[in-house]
């Protein structure tokens, strides 16, 4: 056999080996890709199961609020200087010269078209704009009538002390009109009703707490207004994607 023939055989053998190796590499890549895809699908399925489990428990809604007069039905004083009982005011000790307050009833029974527009807007946001519903409360309208030093806070809700040792939710319905920013509210949403949901938990600090003290910040103008309804303190973790009802309390079972 000539040298040329031997070289041709070596080249042919090398080419065949290269084809075999390439085929094996392609098989390995295909196996890796399939395994990787199966692993990704398995992980995604487990994550979906965990999300469903979490959301399912988050949707196990509590039924009680623990702060009295969150419905604003019990009032102190006489209009136009009237506030929900248990609500405290600060505003550097000069609240009534800086703010105007109006109490607006929200009741089951009247036809929807008979209710004030601000009430219908809230009921529509709560998915309950009909003649009869399981609720009865007041909206508080608070408007700025003098732009000045509002102090460390303007008002606190009735029974504003929130224990943070247990897991607790603070839920408030509100509508903000004007440039002012109000504590505890969703200030990124203006001229429309919103539900602010806060989850409060202090971990191993068994004595942790917060107060629902609402201040005014940022640029403000005369006429800036906060509408506030059902500021409720609820044991457990309320799902912010769900509209909070008027919860049971020990006074309205």
N, C-alpha and C positions, 0 to 999 in steps of 0.2 A: 504494500500500500504506500502510495506516495505521500510525501509531506503535505502536499496541497490537499489531498483527500482527508488526511488526519485532521488538518486544521478546519476543514469544512465540517467534519463530524463533531469536533469540539464546539464550533460556533453553533451548530444545530442543537447540540446537547444543552449548551448554555441558554439558548433561546427557549428551548422547551422547559428548562428549569425556571427561567424567568416567568414564563407563562403560568407554570404551576404555582410559583410563589405569589404572582399577582392574583391568581384565582383564589388562593388561600387568604390573602389580605382582604380581597373583596368579601369573602365569606365572613371573615372576622369582623370587618366593618359593619356588615349587615347584621351580624349577631349582636354587636355592641349597640348599634342603633336601635334594634328591636328591644333589647334589654333596657336601654335608656328610656325609650318611649314607654315601655311597660312600667318602669319604675316611676316615671313622671306621672303617668296616669294613676298609679296606685297612691302616690303621695297626694295628688290633687283630690282623689276620692276621699282619702282620710281627712284632708283639710276641710272638704265639704261636709263630711260627717261631723267634724268638730265644730264647724260654724253652725250647723243645724242644731247640734246639742247645746251650744252656747245660746243661740237665739231662742231656742225652745225654753230654756230656763229663764232667760231674760224676759220672755213673754209670760211667765207665770206671775201675773200682776198682783201686787198687794192690793188690799181693799180699803185700808184705813189711812187717814192723815191724822197727825197727832197734835197739830196746832189749832187752838180754839179760834173761832171767828174768822177762819180763812175765807168764809163766804161773804164777809163784810155785812152780814144782816143785822148784827147788833151795833147800834150807832151811839155815839156820845156827842153832846152838844146840839146846837140848833143851826140849821142852814142860815147863812152861808158858811158858818164856822163849825162844820160838822165833820167828824172823822169816825172810821170804824173803831169800836171799842177795843182797847188793847194796843192800838197803834200809837207809837211815840214819835214826837217830832223834835227836831233840833234846829237846823238852819241858823245856827249861832243865836238862838233864843228869840228870833224875830220871824217865825214861820209865817204868820198870817199877813204880814206886810210884804212878803216875798212870793207867796203862793195862793192860788185860788183852788178850791176843791168843790167838786160836784159828785153826788152819789146817784148812780143810774141803775134802776132796777132791771133785773133779768128774770122773767118769770115764765113758767109753763102755763098754757091756757089761752093767751091771746093769739089771734091769727098772726102768722109771720109778717104780713104786710102792715099790721097795726103797730109793730114794734119800731123803736127808733133805729135809724140806719146803723149807728155804732153797735147796737145790740145784735142786729142781724148779721153784721160783718163777723162778729165774734162767733155767733152760733153757726154760721156757715163754715168758719175755720174749724170749729169743733165737730163738724158733720152732724149737727142736730138742729138745723133751722127748720123746725116744724112746729105745729101747734102745741103738742104735748111732749115733754121729755122729763127725764129723771134728774132734775136739778132745780135750784132756786137760789140766786145769789145777787149781789150787787157789783157793779163796776165802779171803781173810783177814778174820776178824772182829776188830775193835778196839773195845773198850768202855772207857768212862771209869769208873775206880774211885775217883778223888779229884778234886774240882773245885778247881782252884788255878791258878796261873800256868802256862800251857802253853808260854810262850816264843814266839819268832818263828815257829816251825813245830813240828809234832809228829813228822812223818816225811817222807822223800822216797822216791819209788818207785825200784826198781832202775834204774840208768843214767838218771838224771833229767834230764840235760843235753839240751836241745832246741835245735838250731840253727834260728835264725829267718831266716837269709839265704835259704835255699830255702823254698818253701811246704811246711809240715808240719802234720799233724793229730795231736792228742792225744786219744785215745779211752779212756774208762774206764767200766766197768760198776760200779754201786754201788747200795746200799740204805742209807738213813739212817733210824735209829730214834731218836726223842727230839728235843729242841729245838735241839741243837747244830747249828751251821753248819760245814761242812768245806770247805776250800779246793779248788778245781777241780771241785767236785761241783755237781749241780743241786739246790740246797738248797730250792727251791720244791716239790720232790717228796719226800714223807716216806712211810715204811712201804711202799714199793714199789720194785722195781728200776727203774733208769733208766740211760740211756746218755748220758754227758756227752761232747760232741764240741767240741773247741776247734781253731780254725784259727790258726796262728801264722805270721806273716810280717813281716819288718822292712823291706821295701822295699830301698832302695839301701844299707842298713847291712849289709854283707856279713858282719860279725862279730857280728851281733845274736844273742842267745840268751835262753832262759828256763829256769828249773829247776822241776820239778814237786815243789815243796815244799808239803805239805798241813798247814795249820794248823787250829785250832779257834777259832771265834769265836761271839759272841752268847751268850745265856743257855745254860747247860749244867747237866746233872744227872748224878749218878751213875747209871750204866746206859745212858746215851746211847751209841749204837753205830753204827759204820760197817762195812758189808760191802763189800769191794772185790775186784774180779776183772778180770784182763786189762787193766791200764793200759798201753796200747800207743802207741808213737810211730811214726807212719806217714808216709812221704813222700807229698806231694801233698795234695789236698783231698778228704777223705772226706765223702760225703753223709750228714748227720746223720739223714736219714729212713730210712736202711738200718741194719740190725743188723750190727755189725762181727763178722766171724768171728775165730777165733784165727788170726792171720796166720802165714805162713811166717816163719821167722827163719834166720839162718845156722847155727843149731844144730839145727834140726828139719826140714831139707829131706828 
